[in-house]
Amino acid sequence: MTVHGAAHHPPYAELHRFGLRLFIASEAFLFGVLFAARFYLLGFERAEAVNVTLGVVLTIILLTATWSSHRAAAAARAGDRGAMQGQLLLTMALGVLFLALVVVEWSAGFREFPISTPYGSIFYLITGTHSLHLLIGLFVLASLFLQARRGRLGEGDVWKVEGGVAYWQFVDVVWLFVFTILYVL
């Protein structure tokens, strides 16, 4: 059983793509509201204790995960199930590493800017919301990996991989805004 990138798409694939775009737009709105709340409550204030170096490392990890997820979708379109699975595994490993480092960051951050402070409350709300979305992305990618491993992805299922990767990449792009808004400005 292989995943093929043929031009053949099931009739519902376009409807699912539209639904995914609508879902991602609603998620973008959610993050937009969180970013607006950050500026409304804090202006351009930033806690000096924010670990910018760790923020850069987290950004590099997610940019690498974006690249590997893109390669997973390309492998699915090419019908290369083995490469797709390998790239999905790499993407998931990078996602787990990202979440582990967020936990490390939070551990240090709780001492430097507690959740009871205005900056702390916004910082943990935004990074926590992002981490939750990343965790959801990990579950989606793991589901795709298991379906491929068990031979349950067919010719018409490339859109599933593309959709999972699109969601993952959306979460990665959101991080670029999170990093800029919380670590740089």
C-alpha positions in Angstrom: 0.0 0.0 0.0 1.5 3.3 -1.0 0.6 6.9 -0.9 0.4 8.3 -4.4 0.5 11.9 -5.6 -1.7 11.4 -8.6 -4.0 14.1 -9.8 -6.9 12.0 -8.7 -8.6 13.6 -5.6 -11.8 12.4 -4.0 -14.7 14.7 -4.5 -14.7 15.6 -0.8 -11.0 16.6 -0.7 -11.7 20.2 -1.9 -14.4 20.6 0.7 -12.0 19.4 3.4 -9.4 21.8 2.1 -11.8 24.6 2.3 -12.8 23.5 5.8 -9.2 23.4 6.9 -8.6 26.9 5.5 -11.6 28.2 7.4 -10.4 26.5 10.6 -6.9 27.9 10.3 -8.4 31.4 9.7 -10.4 31.1 12.9 -7.3 30.0 14.7 -5.4 32.9 13.3 -8.1 35.2 14.7 -7.7 33.6 18.1 -4.0 34.3 18.1 -4.6 37.8 16.7 -6.8 38.5 19.7 -4.1 37.2 22.1 -1.5 39.4 20.4 -3.7 42.4 20.6 -4.3 41.8 24.3 -0.6 41.7 24.9 -0.1 45.1 23.3 -3.3 46.5 25.0 -2.1 45.4 28.5 1.6 45.9 28.2 2.4 48.1 25.2 6.0 47.3 24.2 7.1 46.3 27.7 9.1 43.1 27.9 10.4 41.3 30.9 14.2 41.6 31.0 14.3 38.0 32.3 12.9 36.5 29.0 15.5 34.1 27.7 15.9 35.4 24.1 18.6 32.8 23.4 16.2 30.0 24.2 13.6 31.7 22.1 16.0 31.7 19.2 16.7 28.0 19.7 12.9 27.3 19.9 12.5 29.2 16.6 15.3 27.2 14.9 13.7 24.0 16.0 10.3 24.9 14.6 11.8 26.2 11.3 13.5 22.9 11.0 10.2 21.1 11.7 8.5 23.2 9.0 11.1 22.0 6.6 10.8 18.4 7.5 6.9 18.6 7.4 7.2 20.1 3.9 9.4 17.2 2.9 6.8 14.7 4.4 4.1 16.2 2.2 6.3 16.1 -0.8 7.1 12.5 -0.2 3.4 11.7 0.2 2.7 13.4 -3.2 5.5 11.4 -4.7 4.2 8.1 -3.3 7.2 7.5 -1.1 5.6 6.2 2.1 9.0 5.4 3.7 10.3 9.0 3.2 7.0 10.4 4.4 7.1 8.4 7.6 10.7 9.3 8.2 10.0 13.0 7.8 6.9 12.8 9.9 9.0 11.2 12.7 11.6 13.9 12.4 8.9 16.6 12.6 7.3 15.0 15.6 10.7 14.6 17.4 11.4 18.3 16.8 7.9 19.1 18.2 8.5 17.1 21.3 11.9 18.8 21.8 10.2 22.2 21.4 7.6 21.3 24.0 10.3 20.0 26.4 12.2 23.3 26.1 9.1 25.3 26.7 8.7 23.4 30.0 12.3 24.3 30.8 11.6 27.9 29.9 8.4 28.0 32.0 10.3 26.5 35.0 12.8 29.4 35.0 10.2 32.0 34.0 7.9 31.3 36.9 10.7 32.6 39.2 11.5 35.6 37.1 8.1 36.7 35.9 5.4 34.9 37.8 2.0 34.3 36.3 0.5 36.8 38.8 2.3 39.6 37.0 0.8 41.3 33.9 3.7 40.2 31.7 3.7 36.7 33.1 0.0 36.2 32.6 0.2 37.2 28.9 3.5 35.3 28.4 2.1 32.0 29.7 -1.3 32.5 28.1 0.2 33.0 24.6 2.9 30.4 24.9 0.5 27.9 26.5 -2.1 28.4 23.8 0.6 27.9 21.2 2.0 24.8 22.9 -1.5 23.4 23.1 -1.9 23.9 19.3 1.5 22.3 18.8 0.5 19.3 20.8 -2.7 19.0 18.7 -0.4 19.1 15.6 1.7 16.3 17.1 -1.4 14.1 17.5 -2.4 14.8 13.9 1.0 13.9 12.6 1.2 10.8 14.8 -2.2 9.7 13.5 -1.0 10.2 9.9 2.2 8.3 10.7 0.3 5.4 12.2 -2.2 5.3 9.3 0.7 5.2 6.8 2.6 2.6 8.8 -0.5 0.4 8.8 -1.2 0.8 5.1 -4.3 2.8 5.6 -3.5 5.8 3.4 -4.4 5.3 -0.2 -4.1 7.2 -3.4 -6.8 9.7 -2.5 -5.5 10.4 0.9 -2.6 12.7 0.0 -4.8 15.6 1.0 -4.8 14.2 4.6 -1.0 14.5 4.8 -1.1 17.9 3.1 -3.8 19.1 5.6 -1.9 17.8 8.6 1.2 19.5 7.4 -0.7 22.7 6.6 -1.9 22.8 10.2 1.6 22.1 11.5 3.1 24.8 9.4 0.4 27.3 10.5 1.4 26.6 14.2 5.0 27.1 13.2 4.3 30.4 11.6 2.3 31.5 14.6 5.5 30.9 16.6 7.3 33.4 14.5 4.8 36.0 15.7 4.9 34.7 19.3 8.7 35.0 19.3 8.7 38.5 17.8 6.0 39.8 20.2 7.2 38.2 23.4 11.0 37.9 22.9 12.0 40.8 20.6 9.6 43.7 21.0 
